Amino acid sequence: MYRGLRLWIGKTNRDHLDLIDLARRQADHLGPAGICAKRNQTNERFLKRGYIRLAPLTRRQRRKLMVRIANLGEPAIKVQRIINPNPRPR
């Protein structure tokens, strides 16, 4: 089982790629775990799927990241916690 976050952008007149990049960069403040969590979550993937996934993260890391994103003050950035019962991806 692994835990993570799913990020997407709601309705706004701001550039979606700028906002998702702003949210994705908050994972850098978690250290190496945050940098690994955002691996392969590119702008192209966001445009194709409409969201990015930051996983795997521990419960504490998820909480820290959610607080950092909430403190950005941008209501268009949406965050959803995910729990996948499958083994961690490699």
Backbone as CSV, one residue per row, in Angstrom:
resi,resn,N_x,N_y,N_z,CA_x,CA_y,CA_z,C_x,C_y,C_z
1,MET,0.845,-1.170,0.000,0.000,0.000,0.000,0.893,1.236,0.000
2,TYR,0.515,2.220,-0.792,1.228,3.479,-0.740,0.243,4.633,-0.765
3,ARG,0.690,5.756,-0.257,-0.149,6.943,-0.155,0.472,8.056,-0.981
4,GLY,-0.373,8.918,-1.486,0.123,10.036,-2.280,-0.924,11.117,-2.403
5,LEU,-0.684,12.033,-3.322,-1.596,13.137,-3.581,-1.862,13.236,-5.071
6,ARG,-3.047,13.681,-5.400,-3.416,13.945,-6.780,-3.709,15.441,-6.877
7,LEU,-3.079,16.116,-7.830,-3.226,17.560,-7.989,-3.829,17.865,-9.352
8,TRP,-4.790,18.754,-9.376,-5.328,19.253,-10.630,-5.740,20.698,-10.439
9,ILE,-6.072,21.358,-11.533,-6.393,22.777,-11.514,-7.869,22.966,-11.857
10,GLY,-8.560,23.725,-11.007,-9.956,24.050,-11.254,-10.064,25.230,-12.221
11,LYS,-11.261,25.776,-12.328,-11.487,26.895,-13.239,-10.774,28.142,-12.744
12,THR,-10.021,28.740,-13.655,-9.291,29.969,-13.352,-8.893,30.631,-14.656
13,ASN,-8.572,31.910,-14.598,-8.094,32.591,-15.787,-6.568,32.622,-15.845
14,ARG,-5.908,32.023,-14.879,-4.445,31.944,-14.874,-3.989,30.734,-15.674
15,ASP,-2.726,30.748,-16.063,-2.168,29.654,-16.852,-2.102,28.379,-16.003
16,HIS,-2.689,27.311,-16.511,-2.745,26.052,-15.762,-1.359,25.458,-15.533
17,LEU,-0.484,25.575,-16.518,0.857,25.010,-16.353,1.655,25.746,-15.285
18,ASP,1.470,27.059,-15.186,2.152,27.811,-14.132,1.670,27.380,-12.753
19,LEU,0.374,27.182,-12.617,-0.184,26.797,-11.318,0.231,25.388,-10.916
20,ILE,0.191,24.455,-11.864,0.556,23.078,-11.512,2.056,23.007,-11.206
21,ASP,2.857,23.816,-11.883,4.289,23.864,-11.593,4.532,24.441,-10.203
22,LEU,3.775,25.457,-9.843,3.883,26.052,-8.511,3.566,25.017,-7.425
23,ALA,2.513,24.240,-7.636,2.141,23.210,-6.660,3.158,22.072,-6.644
24,ARG,3.625,21.677,-7.823,4.580,20.568,-7.908,5.891,20.923,-7.218
25,ARG,6.322,22.176,-7.289,7.573,22.590,-6.675,7.517,22.596,-5.154
26,GLN,6.346,22.572,-4.585,6.243,22.512,-3.131,6.770,21.181,-2.597
27,ALA,6.765,20.147,-3.428,7.292,18.847,-3.014,8.797,18.892,-2.786
28,ASP,9.487,19.847,-3.418,10.932,19.967,-3.219,11.288,20.229,-1.761
29,HIS,10.386,20.852,-1.030,10.654,21.195,0.370,10.569,19.977,1.292
30,LEU,10.146,18.830,0.765,10.129,17.594,1.552,11.474,16.881,1.497
31,GLY,12.386,17.377,0.685,13.694,16.757,0.560,13.701,15.687,-0.511
32,PRO,14.584,14.710,-0.405,14.703,13.675,-1.430,13.410,12.889,-1.671
33,ALA,12.629,12.669,-0.631,11.371,11.930,-0.804,10.404,12.709,-1.690
34,GLY,10.343,14.010,-1.526,9.466,14.832,-2.344,9.927,14.901,-3.786
35,ILE,11.235,14.958,-3.976,11.781,15.000,-5.331,11.501,13.684,-6.045
36,CYS,11.637,12.579,-5.353,11.317,11.279,-5.952,9.814,11.121,-6.201
37,ALA,9.010,11.739,-5.359,7.553,11.623,-5.497,7.047,12.274,-6.771
38,LYS,7.733,13.298,-7.245,7.261,13.988,-8.439,7.941,13.492,-9.710
39,ARG,8.642,12.391,-9.629,9.316,11.812,-10.789,8.294,11.468,-11.887
40,ASN,8.623,11.825,-13.104,7.803,11.572,-14.303,6.486,12.330,-14.330
41,GLN,6.267,13.259,-13.445,5.027,14.050,-13.450,5.316,15.371,-14.164
42,THR,5.307,15.325,-15.477,5.703,16.449,-16.317,4.500,17.254,-16.782
43,ASN,4.792,18.383,-17.420,3.717,19.196,-17.994,2.963,18.431,-19.074
44,GLU,3.674,17.637,-19.868,3.027,16.853,-20.917,2.042,15.849,-20.324
45,ARG,2.443,15.227,-19.218,1.553,14.275,-18.555,0.329,14.992,-17.989
46,PHE,0.529,16.186,-17.434,-0.586,16.965,-16.913,-1.554,17.332,-18.033
47,LEU,-1.035,17.764,-19.181,-1.905,18.121,-20.298,-2.666,16.916,-20.837
48,LYS,-2.046,15.754,-20.820,-2.678,14.538,-21.333,-3.764,14.017,-20.394
49,ARG,-3.464,13.979,-19.079,-4.380,13.378,-18.107,-5.253,14.378,-17.367
50,GLY,-4.783,15.609,-17.234,-5.538,16.617,-16.507,-5.187,16.682,-15.030
51,TYR,-4.265,15.860,-14.589,-3.817,15.870,-13.196,-2.397,15.310,-13.129
52,ILE,-1.745,15.534,-11.986,-0.476,14.866,-11.714,-0.597,14.135,-10.387
53,ARG,0.256,13.148,-10.191,0.219,12.311,-9.002,1.563,12.404,-8.312
54,LEU,1.537,12.688,-7.026,2.759,12.712,-6.220,2.685,11.536,-5.254
55,ALA,3.413,10.476,-5.561,3.347,9.280,-4.735,4.661,8.543,-4.874
56,PRO,5.072,7.751,-3.931,4.485,7.504,-2.619,4.972,8.523,-1.587
57,LEU,4.111,8.844,-0.695,4.412,9.762,0.395,3.888,9.179,1.704
58,THR,4.549,9.489,2.798,4.048,9.065,4.107,2.907,10.002,4.525
59,ARG,2.217,9.642,5.574,1.125,10.486,6.057,1.617,11.871,6.452
60,ARG,2.737,11.927,7.134,3.290,13.209,7.572,3.691,14.073,6.369
61,GLN,4.300,13.459,5.368,4.690,14.200,4.180,3.468,14.723,3.425
62,ARG,2.421,13.908,3.354,1.191,14.359,2.698,0.620,15.566,3.407
63,ARG,0.570,15.512,4.736,0.032,16.647,5.497,0.859,17.909,5.281
64,LYS,2.187,17.774,5.343,3.057,18.925,5.128,2.831,19.535,3.746
65,LEU,2.751,18.679,2.752,2.578,19.159,1.386,1.212,19.812,1.190
66,MET,0.181,19.250,1.773,-1.149,19.843,1.670,-1.197,21.214,2.337
67,VAL,-0.517,21.370,3.465,-0.468,22.667,4.152,0.292,23.675,3.303
68,ARG,1.420,23.263,2.729,2.203,24.173,1.890,1.388,24.634,0.682
69,ILE,0.645,23.731,0.068,-0.168,24.095,-1.097,-1.321,24.994,-0.674
70,ALA,-1.922,24.719,0.467,-3.009,25.572,0.958,-2.501,26.979,1.279
71,ASN,-1.279,27.085,1.773,-0.702,28.383,2.114,-0.344,29.219,0.894
72,LEU,-0.369,28.622,-0.293,-0.113,29.392,-1.507,-1.230,30.407,-1.747
73,GLY,-2.414,30.127,-1.233,-3.529,31.050,-1.383,-4.147,31.029,-2.766
74,GLU,-3.991,29.936,-3.482,-4.558,29.815,-4.818,-5.698,28.803,-4.786
75,PRO,-6.954,29.267,-4.834,-8.085,28.337,-4.716,-8.266,27.428,-5.926
76,ALA,-7.612,27.715,-7.047,-7.774,26.883,-8.240,-7.001,25.571,-8.134
77,ILE,-6.003,25.495,-7.258,-5.215,24.265,-7.101,-5.988,23.311,-6.198
78,LYS,-6.348,22.172,-6.740,-7.126,21.168,-6.014,-6.219,20.006,-5.630
79,VAL,-6.383,19.510,-4.416,-5.563,18.421,-3.889,-6.487,17.316,-3.372
80,GLN,-6.175,16.088,-3.739,-6.939,14.930,-3.255,-5.955,13.883,-2.751
81,ARG,-6.215,13.358,-1.563,-5.381,12.278,-1.043,-5.743,10.980,-1.751
82,ILE,-4.738,10.170,-2.056,-4.988,8.867,-2.665,-4.310,7.791,-1.834
83,ILE,-4.956,6.659,-1.768,-4.383,5.477,-1.119,-4.538,4.328,-2.112
84,ASN,-3.442,3.744,-2.510,-3.468,2.649,-3.457,-3.103,1.367,-2.707
85,PRO,-3.969,0.350,-2.739,-3.693,-0.883,-2.003,-2.621,-1.756,-2.680
86,ASN,-2.214,-1.416,-3.886,-1.203,-2.198,-4.596,0.183,-1.863,-4.063
87,PRO,1.163,-2.704,-4.345,2.533,-2.409,-3.914,3.053,-1.125,-4.547
88,ARG,4.101,-0.556,-3.966,4.698,0.670,-4.474,5.210,0.471,-5.896
89,PRO,5.049,1.479,-6.751,5.612,1.353,-8.106,7.125,1.440,-8.066
90,ARG,7.765,0.792,-8.995,9.239,0.803,-9.045,9.714,1.434,-10.308
